[in-house]
Amino acid sequence: MPYRIMVVDDSAFMRKIVSDLIEQDPDFQVIGTARNGREAIEQIGLLSPDLVTMDVEMPELNGLDALKIIMERQPLPVIMLSGINEQGMRETIMALELGAFDFIRKPSASTSSHDIRQVKLELHEQIRTAMLMKERKAARESGLHTQAELNSLRPASAAKTTHSADTEAGRALSKPKPERMTVIRGMEPLASATAKEQIPKSGAVKLERDVLNGARSDQDRSRKTSAETANKRGKANRTDPEIVSRSSPAAQDQGTKKLVAQKDKAPVQVTGPQEEAGAKPSAQKHTKTGFTDIVAIGTSTGGPKALKAVLEKIPRNFPAPIVIVQHMPPNFTKSLAQRLDSLSQLRVVEAEEGMKLLPGTAYIAPGGFHMNVVYGSDGYKITLNSQQQRNGHRPSVEVLYESLLPLSSLKRHIVLLTGMGSDGARAMKRLYEAGVTSTIAESEETCVVYGMPRSAIELHCVSHVLPLQEIGPKLVQVVK
């Protein structure tokens, strides 16, 4: 049975184009259309579609206001169609915060046939991914409900035994929070067999294989001796920061700019007590660059909402810079940075060529450019380039992470949040084996798309698997 899609747009022409693009895949069926948000809400109640595509700017009730009502009354995956004007981009970022699954740039009458094809491919990929994640979530919830029903029929002592995390069955069914979990090299992958078995659509199953593509090829290489790795991770970082990343060529792009100066950071003790969100870091010996730690975050689908959740829990006096790659087209990353800056105590900017890294500031890679961190005579700074895509993306998480490999004088904290594919996982593994201070992956329970974090977990290179709400506080704890 095909997935049932509703198309919402005030333009009859656009409704026709989007409907035709969707139905070029036999797994998708457009069951209804609406001209504005008000009609969409009525039709959703009548037709119960699996997914909605929603224009951002519409009369009567726009896409943003309609999305709020949908998420309150009848949550379901919504893909926003955004124009490239500034207002449309700002509202798209807000829609992603409110729970929209993802967005694509709206095609126009002047869009080339090549671009139309790209829109179709992106749309099909997003629909399939949204449906896969919806089914995986339903499977997990079904497993939890089944366990609760079983426990209600058993004596209390039996229920306690069932909930024990000491058995594989207990872990799979009771789904304990993984924020305390350290992933040990050699452990079994955390994929849910229950979820896999209950995915009915062949297209979704194929997508899950694609999401994990490339992750398994490194697993054999991951099985080095634990003693060797423990030795690496136990050593203090001694290498001078003057080593500049080989993967970060000087940017050749025109129109790039410059910015600011720097602050400081304290040695990390992962087992130390967690600090209050507003607490100031204790006095520590600082490096000449003004900080001793750096945080690097990679994310894709679901990233804007995830980044908001992480950054809003980090205080303004956070003693390290944060560098971020969010898979997003040009121009949208500027709107994202502006929005996060307005919601966070941290300063959040779209990165520019030559920007000097400062503590308490988050730098988002601009769409269309790879971002590297390099060290020079004036400290750590950002370089940008428009070289070939990596893992299908520019900016690429892999490129950013690789640029941190030579910077062993810094305590490096590497984070992978929700996202489709495996971008960043292999570079995270290299950093893990090089002895970085901490590696963090978002747990399946809070991921919009459990692709990038899962790929890293299956490579056995993640020291902390945390639900989204715990990642910001964990960074405050380990970066002191």
C-alpha positions, 0 to 999 in steps of 0.5 A: 500500500503506498504512502498517503501524502497531502500537498499544501500550497496556495498556488495551483501550479505549484500544487500540480508540480509537487503532486506530479513529482511525488507520484513519480514514485509508485510508493507515494500517492497524493490523496489530497491538496489544500490551498492554505493552512486552514484547509490543510488542518481540515483535510488532515482531520478528514483524510489522515495522511501519512505525511504533508508537504507544506508551503511556508508563505500562504494566505489566511493561515500560513505554513508556520501557524498551521504547523503549530496547530498540526503538531499540537492536535495530530502530529505527523511528518511535515516537509516544508517547501521554502522560497529563497527570500529572506522571510521564507528562510527565517520562517523555515528555520522556525518551522524546523524548530517547531517540529517540521521533519525537514525542508526543500527549496520550492521549484519555480517556473524558471527552475531548470530540468536538472534542478527539478530532478534534484528537487524530486530526488530530495523530496522522495528521499525525505519522504522515505526517511520520514516514513522509516523513522515514523515506523521505527518509532511506532515499533519502539513504542509498541515494544514498550507497551508490550513490556508494560502489559507483560509486567502488569500480569506478573508479580512485582518480583518478576517485573523487576527481573524483566526490567533489569538492564543486566540482560539483553532482553531487558535492555531491548524492551525496558529501553533504559535511558542511555545517558549513563552508558559508555559504548565499549569497543567490541560491544554489539551494535545498538540497532533495534531488531524489533524496529527492523522487523516491523518496517513493512515498506520495501522502500523504507528498508532500502533507505535504512541500508542507505542510511548506514552505508559506509558504516560497516566497512570500517568495523573490521578495522575498529577491532584493534586491541583495547590496550592500545587504545586505552594507552592512547586515550590515557596519555596527555596531549603533548603535540604542539598546536602549530601543526596545521591541518593538511585537510584544510587548504587556504580558502579560494573563495571571494567575498569571505570575511573576518572577525573576533578574538579569544577566551579560555578553558580548563582541563576536563575531568569526565567523572567530575561533578556537573556544573550549574548552567550559569556557573563560571568555570574555575580558574585554570592555566590557559593556553596562549590562544585563550582556551584549551578545549574545542567542541565540534558538532555535526548534524543533518535532518532534525539538526536545527531543533537539536542544536537549539536544545543543545546550545540553549543549555550552555552558558555564555561563559562557556570556556571553549569555541563550538564549531558546527556543521549542519547540512543545509543549502547556502543562505539558510545557514545564516538564518539558522545562525541568527535564530540560534543566536537569538535563543542562546546565551552563547554568541552564534554566527555563520562562520567566515573565512579567517575568523579567529576562534573565541570561547563562548561562541558557536560557528556554523559552517556556511552552506556550500562551503567546507569548514576547517579549523587550523592553527597559525601564528595568531591562534586558531581560526576558520578556513573555508573552501568549496572543494568537492562534496564529501559524503554527498555534502558541502559542508561536510562533518567529515571535513571539519572533524578531520581538520581537528586531527592534528590539533592535539594540544586541544582537548577535543569534544566531538558530537554527532546529532540526529541526521541521515547517512553516515557523514562524520562517523569515520572521522569520529573513529579516527579522532577516538583512536587518536585519543580525543577527550570525549565523543558523544552521539545522540541516542535513538530515542530522541533522534529525528533520523537515527543515521549519523549517530548510529553509524558512529556507535556501530564503529565503536567510537562513542564514549557517551550515548545521550538523549538530546536533553542531556548533551548540553549539560554533559558538555558543560560538565566535561568542558571546565 
